[in-house]
Amino acid sequence: MEVLSPTAYVILGMVRGEPRSGYEIKAMVDETTRFFWAASYGQIYPELKRLSEAGLLAGVDSPTGGRKRTVYEITADGEEELKAWLRQPPQTYEMREEGLLKLFFADALPREEAVEIVRSMRAHRLAANAQLRAMEPFAAEKDDPFPLLVLRGGLEFTEWFADWCRRMEEQILAAVPEKRSS
């Protein structure tokens, strides 16, 4: 079997508990893993097709409101593939933060504009932290402790990152000359 993408494992994990349509999988991703692993419709639907063709998912047509809708459930082979992947150490670490990329090249900007990059990142992290805080009571109600553990990790990370941004703002203001060419 070909090597599966991380998105494929997201899908297998999302349908493990109950069958879901592509739309429902995307909604679950947006409610849960998007803070650390997002997936678009453009990733989900091709993966659903590949996973079905590989026998890891079974699609069942389910008419709703006059439209055909395919609901996917994990197969025994899919369950085994998911468990095998879970037992392996993580193979990738990817942190993609556009603000950090911009900050890397911020020497092209005047100091105040460079500081604004950091302020924007901090505001974004504080907003993400508020969203995670709002989810915490719902995650705490579930019988499964692992989503709550990941959520708490997300809370700690967003708090740390927001504080790091605050410190970077102070350092930029203290160390970078005010007048630079733009």
Backbone as a printed PyTorch tensor [residue, N CA C, xyz], in Angstrom:
tensor([[[  0.8490,  -1.1740,   0.0000],
         [  0.0000,   0.0000,   0.0000],
         [  0.8990,   1.2440,   0.0000]],

        [[  0.4490,   2.2840,  -0.6840],
         [  1.1950,   3.5360,  -0.7290],
         [  1.1690,   4.2050,   0.6430]],

        [[  2.1450,   5.0540,   0.8630],
         [  2.2180,   5.7950,   2.1230],
         [  1.0650,   6.7940,   2.1690]],

        [[  0.3900,   6.8330,   3.2860],
         [ -0.7470,   7.7420,   3.4460],
         [ -0.2740,   9.1020,   3.9460]],

        [[ -1.0160,  10.1100,   3.5880],
         [ -0.7270,  11.4700,   4.0410],
         [ -1.2840,  11.6730,   5.4500]],

        [[ -0.7840,  12.6740,   6.1610],
         [ -1.3850,  12.9830,   7.4600],
         [ -2.8820,  13.2720,   7.3580]],

        [[ -3.3150,  13.8920,   6.2640],
         [ -4.7460,  14.1560,   6.0830],
         [ -5.5330,  12.8560,   6.0260]],

        [[ -4.9540,  11.8250,   5.4260],
         [ -5.6310,  10.5250,   5.3790],
         [ -5.8640,  10.0000,   6.7950]],

        [[ -4.8720,  10.1720,   7.6550],
         [ -5.0290,   9.7070,   9.0370],
         [ -6.0220,  10.5690,   9.8120]],

        [[ -6.0740,  11.8560,   9.5020],
         [ -7.1010,  12.7150,  10.1020],
         [ -8.4760,  12.1460,   9.7640]],

        [[ -8.6700,  11.7990,   8.5040],
         [ -9.9660,  11.2710,   8.0570],
         [-10.2700,   9.9450,   8.7370]],

        [[ -9.2980,   9.0300,   8.7620],
         [ -9.5300,   7.7400,   9.4260],
         [ -9.9100,   7.9550,  10.8900]],

        [[ -9.2240,   8.8710,  11.5520],
         [ -9.5430,   9.1500,  12.9510],
         [-10.9210,   9.7590,  13.1310]],

        [[-11.3060,  10.6240,  12.2130],
         [-12.6080,  11.2980,  12.3270],
         [-13.7850,  10.3570,  12.0800]],

        [[-13.5980,   9.3330,  11.2650],
         [-14.7150,   8.4140,  10.9970],
         [-14.6630,   7.1790,  11.8950]],

        [[-13.6400,   7.0700,  12.7190],
         [-13.5160,   5.9000,  13.5890],
         [-14.6810,   5.7810,  14.5580]],

        [[-15.1180,   6.8720,  15.1240],
         [-16.1980,   6.8350,  16.1050],
         [-17.5710,   6.6590,  15.4970]],

        [[-17.7960,   7.2960,  14.3420],
         [-19.0850,   7.1750,  13.6630],
         [-18.9150,   7.5600,  12.2030]],

        [[-19.7200,   6.9880,  11.3340],
         [-19.6290,   7.3310,   9.9100],
         [-19.9280,   8.8150,   9.6930]],

        [[-19.2050,   9.4080,   8.7300],
         [-19.3780,  10.8310,   8.4480],
         [-19.2290,  11.0900,   6.9520]],

        [[-19.8810,  12.1430,   6.5070],
         [-19.7150,  12.6100,   5.1280],
         [-18.4650,  13.4860,   5.0610]],

        [[-18.0250,  13.8020,   3.8500],
         [-16.8960,  14.7090,   3.6940],
         [-17.1580,  16.0480,   4.3520]],

        [[-18.3720,  16.5410,   4.1990],
         [-18.7660,  17.8100,   4.8130],
         [-18.6550,  17.7180,   6.3390]],

        [[-19.1230,  16.6160,   6.9110],
         [-19.0650,  16.4420,   8.3740],
         [-17.6240,  16.2980,   8.8570]],

        [[-16.7910,  15.6350,   8.0570],
         [-15.3790,  15.5090,   8.4220],
         [-14.7400,  16.8910,   8.4700]],

        [[-15.0030,  17.6990,   7.4540],
         [-14.4550,  19.0600,   7.4150],
         [-14.9350,  19.8670,   8.6240]],

        [[-16.2080,  19.7380,   8.9710],
         [-16.7430,  20.4490,  10.1360],
         [-16.0460,  19.9940,  11.4150]],

        [[-15.8050,  18.6920,  11.5460],
         [-15.1080,  18.1700,  12.7310],
         [-13.6780,  18.6980,  12.7990]],

        [[-12.9990,  18.7150,  11.6560],
         [-11.6400,  19.2570,  11.6110],
         [-11.6550,  20.7140,  12.0650]],

        [[-12.6020,  21.4820,  11.5440],
         [-12.6860,  22.9000,  11.9020],
         [-12.9690,  23.1060,  13.3860]],

        [[-13.6720,  22.1700,  14.0070],
         [-13.9990,  22.2820,  15.4330],
         [-12.8990,  21.7400,  16.3370]],

        [[-12.0420,  20.8840,  15.8070],
         [-11.1020,  20.1860,  16.6850],
         [ -9.6470,  20.3760,  16.2740]],

        [[ -9.2040,  19.7250,  15.2250],
         [ -7.7760,  19.6660,  14.9130],
         [ -7.2270,  20.8710,  14.1630]],

        [[ -8.0710,  21.7740,  13.7080],
         [ -7.5830,  22.8710,  12.8560],
         [ -6.5420,  23.7440,  13.5420]],

        [[ -6.5250,  23.7490,  14.8500],
         [ -5.5400,  24.5650,  15.5510],
         [ -4.1300,  24.0040,  15.4020]],

        [[ -4.0290,  22.7140,  15.0810],
         [ -2.7080,  22.1250,  14.9000],
         [ -2.5910,  21.3010,  13.6310]],

        [[ -3.7170,  20.9260,  13.0080],
         [ -3.6570,  20.2190,  11.7370],
         [ -4.9400,  20.4700,  10.9610]],

        [[ -4.8960,  21.4260,  10.0750],
         [ -6.0690,  21.7850,   9.2790],
         [ -6.1650,  20.8890,   8.0470]],

        [[ -7.3460,  20.8430,   7.4660],
         [ -7.5660,  20.1150,   6.2100],
         [ -8.6670,  20.8280,   5.4430]],

        [[ -8.4360,  21.0250,   4.1650],
         [ -9.4120,  21.7040,   3.3160],
         [-10.2760,  20.6740,   2.5940]],

        [[-11.3790,  21.1420,   2.0170],
         [-12.2000,  20.2590,   1.1880],
         [-11.3650,  19.6910,   0.0490]],

        [[-10.4680,  20.5040,  -0.4920],
         [ -9.6090,  20.0720,  -1.5920],
         [ -8.6450,  18.9710,  -1.1970]],

        [[ -8.3870,  18.8100,   0.0830],
         [ -7.5790,  17.6990,   0.5780],
         [ -8.4640,  16.5220,   0.9730]],

        [[ -9.5810,  16.8140,   1.6030],
         [-10.4350,  15.7610,   2.1610],
         [-11.0600,  14.8890,   1.0820]],

        [[-11.6940,  15.4850,   0.0890],
         [-12.4260,  14.6750,  -0.8950],
         [-11.5260,  13.7590,  -1.7270]],

        [[-10.3580,  14.2080,  -2.2100],
         [ -9.4770,  13.2550,  -2.8980],
         [ -8.9910,  12.1320,  -1.9780]],

        [[ -8.7380,  12.4610,  -0.7090],
         [ -8.3080,  11.4220,   0.2410],
         [ -9.4300,  10.4180,   0.5020]],

        [[-10.6620,  10.8910,   0.5970],
         [-11.7860,   9.9630,   0.7770],
         [-11.8250,   8.9590,  -0.3720]],

        [[-11.6070,   9.4360,  -1.5770],
         [-11.6040,   8.5520,  -2.7460],
         [-10.4580,   7.5440,  -2.6540]],

        [[ -9.2470,   8.0200,  -2.3430],
         [ -8.0880,   7.1240,  -2.2400],
         [ -8.2740,   6.0940,  -1.1280]],

        [[ -8.7620,   6.5430,   0.0180],
         [ -8.9530,   5.6190,   1.1410],
         [-10.0160,   4.5740,   0.8240]],

        [[-11.0480,   4.9780,   0.1130],
         [-12.0930,   4.0230,  -0.2930],
         [-11.5310,   3.0120,  -1.2800]],

        [[-10.7730,   3.4990,  -2.2630],
         [-10.1720,   2.6030,  -3.2550],
         [ -9.1830,   1.6380,  -2.6180]],

        [[ -8.5180,   2.0620,  -1.5440],
         [ -7.5620,   1.2080,  -0.8380],
         [ -8.2440,   0.2510,   0.1320]],

        [[ -9.5590,   0.3720,   0.2960],
         [-10.2890,  -0.5120,   1.1970],
         [-10.2020,  -0.1240,   2.6600]],

        [[ -9.7380,   1.0920,   2.9400],
         [ -9.6190,   1.5440,   4.3250],
         [-10.8830,   2.2390,   4.8160]],

        [[-11.6960,   2.6960,   3.8740],
         [-13.0040,   3.2800,   4.1570],
         [-14.0320,   2.6070,   3.2650]],

        [[-15.2600,   2.5780,   3.7460],
         [-16.3850,   2.1210,   2.9260],
         [-17.3770,   3.2680,   2.8470]],

        [[-17.7220,   3.6480,   1.6250],
         [-18.6890,   4.7170,   1.4220],
         [-20.0770,   4.1500,   1.2270]],

        [[-21.0450,   4.7330,   1.9040],
         [-22.4400,   4.3070,   1.7990],
         [-23.2540,   5.5110,   1.3570]],

        [[-23.9960,   5.3590,   0.2620],
         [-24.8520,   6.4530,  -0.1980],
         [-26.0300,   6.6010,   0.7420]],

        [[-26.2640,   7.8290,   1.1540],
         [-27.3200,   8.1260,   2.1110],
         [-28.0890,   9.3380,   1.6100]],

        [[-29.2560,   9.1340,   0.9910],
         [-29.9990,  10.2840,   0.4740],
         [-30.5410,  11.1510,   1.6120]],

        [[-30.3240,  12.4510,   1.4690],
         [-30.8660,  13.3990,   2.4470],
         [-31.3910,  14.6060,   1.6890]],

        [[-32.6210,  14.9250,   1.9040],
         [-33.2140,  16.1000,   1.2780],
         [-33.1850,  16.0580,  -0.2290]],

        [[-33.3030,  14.8800,  -0.8140],
         [-33.3140,  14.7580,  -2.2590],
         [-31.9290,  14.7210,  -2.8880]],

        [[-30.8770,  14.9130,  -2.1030],
         [-29.5140,  14.8660,  -2.6310],
         [-28.8390,  13.5810,  -2.2020]],

        [[-27.9580,  13.1050,  -3.0650],
         [-27.1660,  11.9320,  -2.6970],
         [-25.9930,  12.3960,  -1.8350]],

        [[-25.7980,  11.7290,  -0.7630],
         [-24.7110,  12.0540,   0.1520],
         [-24.0050,  10.7530,   0.4750]],

        [[-22.6860,  10.7480,   0.4160],
         [-21.9270,   9.5560,   0.7640],
         [-21.3840,   9.7170,   2.1730]],

        [[-21.6710,   8.7260,   2.9860],
         [-21.1740,   8.6870,   4.3590],
         [-20.1070,   7.6000,   4.4080]],

        [[-18.9840,   7.9100,   5.0230],
         [-17.8550,   6.9800,   5.0540],
         [-17.6850,   6.3980,   6.4460]],

        [[-17.3870,   5.0980,   6.4630],
         [-17.0740,   4.4460,   7.7330],
         [-15.7490,   3.7190,   7.5840]],

        [[-15.0600,   3.5940,   8.6740],
         [-13.7570,   2.9470,   8.6470],
         [-13.9510,   1.4390,   8.5470]],

        [[-13.1000,   0.7850,   7.7740],
         [-13.1410,  -0.6710,   7.6570],
         [-12.1760,  -1.2670,   8.6800]],

        [[-12.1780,  -2.5860,   8.7980],
         [-11.2370,  -3.2540,   9.7020],
         [ -9.8000,  -2.9540,   9.2690]],

        [[ -9.5470,  -2.9680,   7.9560],
         [ -8.2030,  -2.6290,   7.4630],
         [ -7.8590,  -1.1750,   7.7860]],

        [[ -8.8370,  -0.2940,   7.6820],
         [ -8.6180,   1.1100,   8.0140],
         [ -8.2930,   1.2940,   9.4830]],

        [[ -8.9960,   0.5600,  10.3240],
         [ -8.7400,   0.6140,  11.7700],
         [ -7.3170,   0.1400,  12.0680]],

        [[ -6.8970,  -0.9390,  11.4210],
         [ -5.5390,  -1.4570,  11.6240],
         [ -4.4890,  -0.4680,  11.1240]],

        [[ -4.7470,   0.1510,   9.9810],
         [ -3.8120,   1.1490,   9.4340],
         [ -3.6900,   2.3430,  10.3810]],

        [[ -4.8020,   2.8000,  10.9150],
         [ -4.7790,   3.9190,  11.8570],
         [ -3.9800,   3.5500,  13.1060]],

        [[ -4.2250,   2.3600,  13.6440],
         [ -3.5050,   1.9270,  14.8490],
         [ -2.0130,   1.7740,  14.5780]],

        [[ -1.6590,   1.2440,  13.4070],
         [ -0.2410,   1.0960,  13.0560],
         [  0.4370,   2.4670,  12.9920]],

        [[ -0.2560,   3.4410,  12.4060],
         [  0.2880,   4.7990,  12.3220],
         [  0.4320,   5.4080,  13.7180]],

        [[ -0.5670,   5.2130,  14.5700],
         [ -0.5240,   5.7610,  15.9270],
         [  0.6470,   5.1950,  16.7280]],

        [[  1.0300,   3.9640,  16.4310],
         [  2.1180,   3.3110,  17.1680],
         [  3.5040,   3.7750,  16.7120]],

        [[  3.5900,   4.4420,  15.5900],
         [  4.8720,   4.9360,  15.0800],
         [  5.1880,   6.2880,  15.7140]],

        [[  6.4780,   6.5740,  15.9070],
         [  6.8100,   7.9190,  16.3910],
         [  6.4620,   8.9490,  15.3160]],

        [[  6.1330,  10.1640,  15.7040],
         [  5.8220,  11.1970,  14.7080],
         [  6.9760,  11.3700,  13.7210]],

        [[  6.6400,  11.4630,  12.4440],
         [  7.6470,  11.5920,  11.3950],
         [  7.8810,  13.0420,  10.9840]],

        [[  6.9090,  13.8920,  11.2440],
         [  7.0450,  15.2720,  10.7940],
         [  6.7760,  16.2270,  11.9460]],

        [[  7.4580,  17.3370,  11.8830],
         [  7.1090,  18.4610,  12.7390],
         [  7.1020,  19.6670,  11.8220]],

        [[  5.9870,  20.2980,  11.7390],
         [  5.8690,  21.4500,  10.8610],
         [  5.1170,  22.5460,  11.5810]],

        [[  5.7940,  23.6560,  11.7330],
         [  5.1200,  24.8170,  12.2930],
         [  5.1310,  25.8780,  11.2110]],

        [[  3.9720,  26.2040,  10.7190],
         [  3.8560,  27.2150,   9.6750],
         [  3.1560,  28.4220,  10.2800]],

        [[  3.9110,  29.4670,  10.4330],
         [  3.3850,  30.6910,  11.0300],
         [  3.8090,  31.8450,  10.1290]],

        [[  2.8700,  32.3670,   9.3690],
         [  3.1770,  33.4330,   8.4200],
         [  3.7950,  34.6420,   9.1110]],

        [[  3.3500,  34.9310,  10.3060],
         [  3.9090,  36.0670,  11.0350],
         [  5.3960,  35.8990,  11.3010]],

        [[  5.8250,  34.6810,  11.6390],
         [  7.2520,  34.4420,  11.8590],
         [  8.0350,  34.6020,  10.5610]],

        [[  7.4480,  34.1610,   9.4690],
         [  8.0930,  34.3350,   8.1700],
         [  8.2730,  35.8240,   7.8650]],

        [[  7.2340,  36.6030,   8.1180],
         [  7.3240,  38.0510,   7.8980],
         [  8.3420,  38.6860,   8.8460]],

        [[  8.3490,  38.2500,  10.0930],
         [  9.2920,  38.8040,  11.0610],
         [ 10.7350,  38.5030,  10.6530]],

        [[ 10.9520,  37.3500,  10.0550],
         [ 12.2830,  36.9620,   9.5960],
         [ 12.8480,  37.9950,   8.6170]],

        [[ 11.9780,  38.5560,   7.7920],
         [ 12.3940,  39.5280,   6.7810],
         [ 12.0520,  40.9720,   7.1650]],

        [[ 11.7130,  41.2060,   8.4080],
         [ 11.2180,  42.5170,   8.8330],
         [ 12.2810,  43.6040,   8.8220]],

        [[ 13.5230,  43.2550,   8.6070],
         [ 14.5400,  44.3000,   8.5170],
         [ 14.3060,  45.2070,   7.3080]],

        [[ 13.4230,  44.8030,   6.4110],
         [ 13.0740,  45.6270,   5.2480],
         [ 12.1000,  46.7460,   5.6140]],

        [[ 11.5940,  46.7300,   6.8320],
         [ 10.5600,  47.6840,   7.2560],
         [ 11.0820,  48.6380,   8.3250]],

        [[ 10.4240,  49.7770,   8.4830],
         [ 10.7150,  50.6280,   9.6400],
         [ 10.3370,  49.8880,  10.9320]],

        [[ 10.9580,  50.3030,  12.0150],
         [ 10.7650,  49.6210,  13.3000],
         [  9.2930,  49.4660,  13.6660]],

        [[  8.5000,  50.5160,  13.5580],
         [  7.1010,  50.4540,  13.9900],
         [  6.3130,  49.4270,  13.1800]],

        [[  6.6110,  49.2960,  11.9100],
         [  5.9200,  48.2890,  11.0940],
         [  6.3650,  46.8790,  11.4720]],

        [[  7.6320,  46.7240,  11.8200],
         [  8.1170,  45.4200,  12.2880],
         [  7.4330,  45.0430,  13.6030]],

        [[  7.3010,  46.0160,  14.4870],
         [  6.6120,  45.7780,  15.7590],
         [  5.1600,  45.3910,  15.5050]],

        [[  4.5540,  45.9760,  14.5050],
         [  3.1480,  45.6660,  14.1980],
         [  2.9710,  44.1980,  13.8090]],

        [[  3.9690,  43.6140,  13.1760],
         [  3.9080,  42.1790,  12.8530],
         [  3.7790,  41.3760,  14.1420]],

        [[  4.5970,  41.7070,  15.1210],
         [  4.5860,  40.9910,  16.3990],
         [  3.2760,  41.2360,  17.1390]],

        [[  2.8020,  42.4540,  17.1120],
         [  1.5230,  42.7600,  17.7680],
         [  0.3790,  41.9730,  17.1270]],

        [[  0.4120,  41.8810,  15.8210],
         [ -0.6250,  41.1350,  15.1020],
         [ -0.5800,  39.6480,  15.4570]],

        [[  0.6290,  39.0910,  15.5190],
         [  0.7550,  37.6800,  15.9110],
         [  0.2250,  37.4700,  17.3230]],

        [[  0.5510,  38.3880,  18.2110],
         [  0.0890,  38.2670,  19.6000],
         [ -1.4330,  38.3240,  19.6630]],

        [[ -2.0420,  39.2640,  18.9480],
         [ -3.5040,  39.3720,  18.9390],
         [ -4.1370,  38.1000,  18.3830]],

        [[ -3.5290,  37.5490,  17.3600],
         [ -4.0480,  36.3110,  16.7640],
         [ -3.9820,  35.1650,  17.7690]],

        [[ -2.8700,  35.0500,  18.4840],
         [ -2.7280,  33.9730,  19.4740],
         [ -3.6860,  34.1630,  20.6430]],

        [[ -3.8820,  35.3860,  21.0700],
         [ -4.8360,  35.6310,  22.1600],
         [ -6.2570,  35.2800,  21.7260]],

        [[ -6.6030,  35.5730,  20.4750],
         [ -7.9280,  35.2010,  19.9610],
         [ -8.0630,  33.6850,  19.8780]],

        [[ -7.0100,  33.0120,  19.4250],
         [ -7.0360,  31.5450,  19.3650],
         [ -7.1660,  30.9630,  20.7650]],

        [[ -6.4730,  31.5660,  21.7220],
         [ -6.5590,  31.1010,  23.0980],
         [ -7.9790,  31.2280,  23.6230]],

        [[ -8.6490,  32.3220,  23.2980],
         [-10.0400,  32.5110,  23.7330],
         [-10.9500,  31.4560,  23.1100]],

        [[-10.7080,  31.1240,  21.8530],
         [-11.5030,  30.0750,  21.2090],
         [-11.2780,  28.7290,  21.8910]],

        [[-10.0300,  28.4370,  22.2010],
         [ -9.7280,  27.1790,  22.8850],
         [-10.3620,  27.1450,  24.2720]],

        [[-10.2810,  28.2470,  25.0000],
         [-10.9040,  28.3180,  26.3350],
         [-12.3960,  28.0250,  26.2560]],

        [[-13.0470,  28.5390,  25.2170],
         [-14.4860,  28.3060,  25.0550],
         [-14.7810,  26.8350,  24.7910]],

        [[-13.8330,  26.1130,  24.2160],
         [-14.0330,  24.6940,  23.9180],
         [-13.7440,  23.7960,  25.1180]],

        [[-12.9960,  24.2970,  26.0780],
         [-12.5390,  23.4770,  27.1980],
         [-13.6680,  22.7920,  27.9620]],

        [[-14.7660,  23.4660,  28.3180],
         [-15.8300,  22.7700,  29.0530],
         [-16.4240,  21.5890,  28.2740]],

        [[-16.5440,  21.7380,  26.9590],
         [-17.1040,  20.6570,  26.1450],
         [-16.1420,  19.4770,  26.0700]],

        [[-14.8560,  19.7640,  25.9390],
         [-13.8590,  18.6920,  25.8910],
         [-13.7750,  17.9760,  27.2350]],

        [[-13.9500,  18.7100,  28.3280],
         [-13.8690,  18.1180,  29.6630],
         [-15.0330,  17.1750,  29.9480]],

        [[-16.1650,  17.3660,  29.2650],
         [-17.3420,  16.5160,  29.4830],
         [-17.2120,  15.1390,  28.8440]],

        [[-16.3300,  15.0000,  27.8810],
         [-16.2300,  13.7480,  27.1330],
         [-15.5220,  12.6810,  27.9470]],

        [[-15.8420,  11.4280,  27.6250],
         [-15.1990,  10.3020,  28.2970],
         [-13.7520,  10.1190,  27.8460]],

        [[-13.4300,  10.6010,  26.6590],
         [-12.1010,  10.4480,  26.0790],
         [-11.2020,  11.5870,  26.5720]],

        [[-10.1340,  11.2950,  27.3350],
         [ -9.3090,  12.3730,  27.8800],
         [ -8.3480,  13.0050,  26.8730]],

        [[ -8.0840,  12.3360,  25.7480],
         [ -7.0240,  12.7990,  24.8560],
         [ -7.3210,  14.1250,  24.1590]],

        [[ -8.5300,  14.3690,  23.6630],
         [ -8.7830,  15.7000,  23.0970],
         [ -8.5810,  16.8230,  24.1200]],

        [[ -8.9400,  16.5720,  25.3690],
         [ -8.7430,  17.5870,  26.4070],
         [ -7.2540,  17.8280,  26.6520]],

        [[ -6.4640,  16.7660,  26.6340],
         [ -5.0190,  16.9260,  26.8100],
         [ -4.4270,  17.7720,  25.6850]],

        [[ -4.8380,  17.5020,  24.4520],
         [ -4.3460,  18.2720,  23.3090],
         [ -4.8220,  19.7190,  23.4150]],

        [[ -6.0640,  19.9050,  23.8150],
         [ -6.6050,  21.2570,  23.9730],
         [ -5.8040,  22.0350,  25.0070]],

        [[ -5.5000,  21.4010,  26.1120],
         [ -4.7150,  22.0840,  27.1530],
         [ -3.3040,  22.4060,  26.6550]],

        [[ -2.7400,  21.5090,  25.8470],
         [ -1.4510,  21.8150,  25.2220],
         [ -1.5590,  23.0350,  24.3210]],

        [[ -2.6560,  23.1200,  23.5810],
         [ -2.8950,  24.2810,  22.7270],
         [ -3.0310,  25.5570,  23.5320]],

        [[ -3.7090,  25.4660,  24.6640],
         [ -3.8470,  26.6360,  25.5430],
         [ -2.4820,  27.0970,  26.0490]],

        [[ -1.6800,  26.1500,  26.5110],
         [ -0.3550,  26.5110,  27.0130],
         [  0.5070,  27.1030,  25.9040]],

        [[  0.4290,  26.5170,  24.7040],
         [  1.2290,  27.0250,  23.5950],
         [  0.8050,  28.4390,  23.2070]],

        [[ -0.5010,  28.6700,  23.0880],
         [ -0.9490,  30.0100,  22.6890],
         [ -0.5900,  31.0470,  23.7500]],

        [[ -0.6590,  30.6550,  25.0220],
         [ -0.2620,  31.5740,  26.0900],
         [  1.2330,  31.8810,  26.0060]],

        [[  2.0320,  30.8220,  25.8020],
         [  3.4760,  31.0170,  25.6820],
         [  3.7950,  31.9030,  24.4810]],

        [[  3.1720,  31.6210,  23.3360],
         [  3.4680,  32.3660,  22.1130],
         [  3.0710,  33.8340,  22.2620]],

        [[  1.9220,  34.0900,  22.8700],
         [  1.4930,  35.4790,  23.0920],
         [  2.4930,  36.2010,  23.9910]],

        [[  2.9860,  35.5200,  25.0220],
         [  3.9750,  36.1290,  25.9080],
         [  5.2920,  36.3490,  25.1700]],

        [[  5.6850,  35.3950,  24.3410],
         [  6.8960,  35.5440,  23.5330],
         [  6.7690,  36.7740,  22.6370]],

        [[  5.6210,  36.9630,  22.0190],
         [  5.3940,  38.1360,  21.1630],
         [  5.5400,  39.4290,  21.9610]],

        [[  5.0120,  39.4310,  23.1750],
         [  5.1450,  40.6170,  24.0340],
         [  6.6180,  40.9190,  24.2890]],

        [[  7.3940,  39.8780,  24.6060],
         [  8.8270,  40.0630,  24.8630],
         [  9.5660,  40.5140,  23.6000]],

        [[  9.1820,  39.9620,  22.4460],
         [  9.8300,  40.3590,  21.1900],
         [  9.5280,  41.8160,  20.8580]],

        [[  8.3150,  42.2450,  21.1410],
         [  7.9660,  43.6540,  20.9220],
         [  8.8850,  44.5530,  21.7490]],

        [[  9.0680,  44.1920,  23.0080],
         [  9.9520,  44.9710,  23.8760],
         [ 11.3760,  44.9900,  23.3290]],

        [[ 11.8580,  43.8350,  22.8710],
         [ 13.2270,  43.7550,  22.3580],
         [ 13.3990,  44.5660,  21.0790]],

        [[ 12.4220,  44.5000,  20.1950],
         [ 12.5090,  45.2750,  18.9480],
         [ 12.5290,  46.7640,  19.2650]],

        [[ 11.6400,  47.1860,  20.1540],
         [ 11.5810,  48.6070,  20.5070],
         [ 12.8770,  49.0710,  21.1730]],

        [[ 13.5130,  48.1780,  21.9380],
         [ 14.7440,  48.5440,  22.6410],
         [ 15.9780,  48.4660,  21.7380]],

        [[ 15.9900,  47.5540,  20.7870],
         [ 17.2230,  47.2770,  20.0470],
         [ 17.2600,  47.8120,  18.6190]],

        [[ 16.1240,  48.0290,  18.0170],
         [ 16.1000,  48.4340,  16.6090],
         [ 15.9720,  49.9540,  16.5290]],

        [[ 16.8430,  50.5990,  15.7630],
         [ 16.7380,  52.0550,  15.6210],
         [ 15.3880,  52.4610,  15.0340]],

        [[ 14.8870,  53.5990,  15.5000],
         [ 13.5590,  54.0450,  15.0720],
         [ 13.5330,  54.4270,  13.5990]],

        [[ 14.5220,  55.1190,  13.1350],
         [ 14.5390,  55.5910,  11.7460],
         [ 15.3730,  54.6290,  10.9030]],

        [[ 14.6760,  53.9090,  10.0480],
         [ 15.3580,  53.0580,   9.0590],
         [ 14.6650,  53.2930,   7.7390]],

        [[ 15.3620,  53.0080,   6.6770],
         [ 14.7290,  53.1980,   5.3620],
         [ 13.6250,  52.1830,   5.1790]],

        [[ 12.6030,  52.5880,   4.4550],
         [ 11.4970,  51.6800,   4.1920],
         [ 11.5810,  51.3090,   2.7730]]])
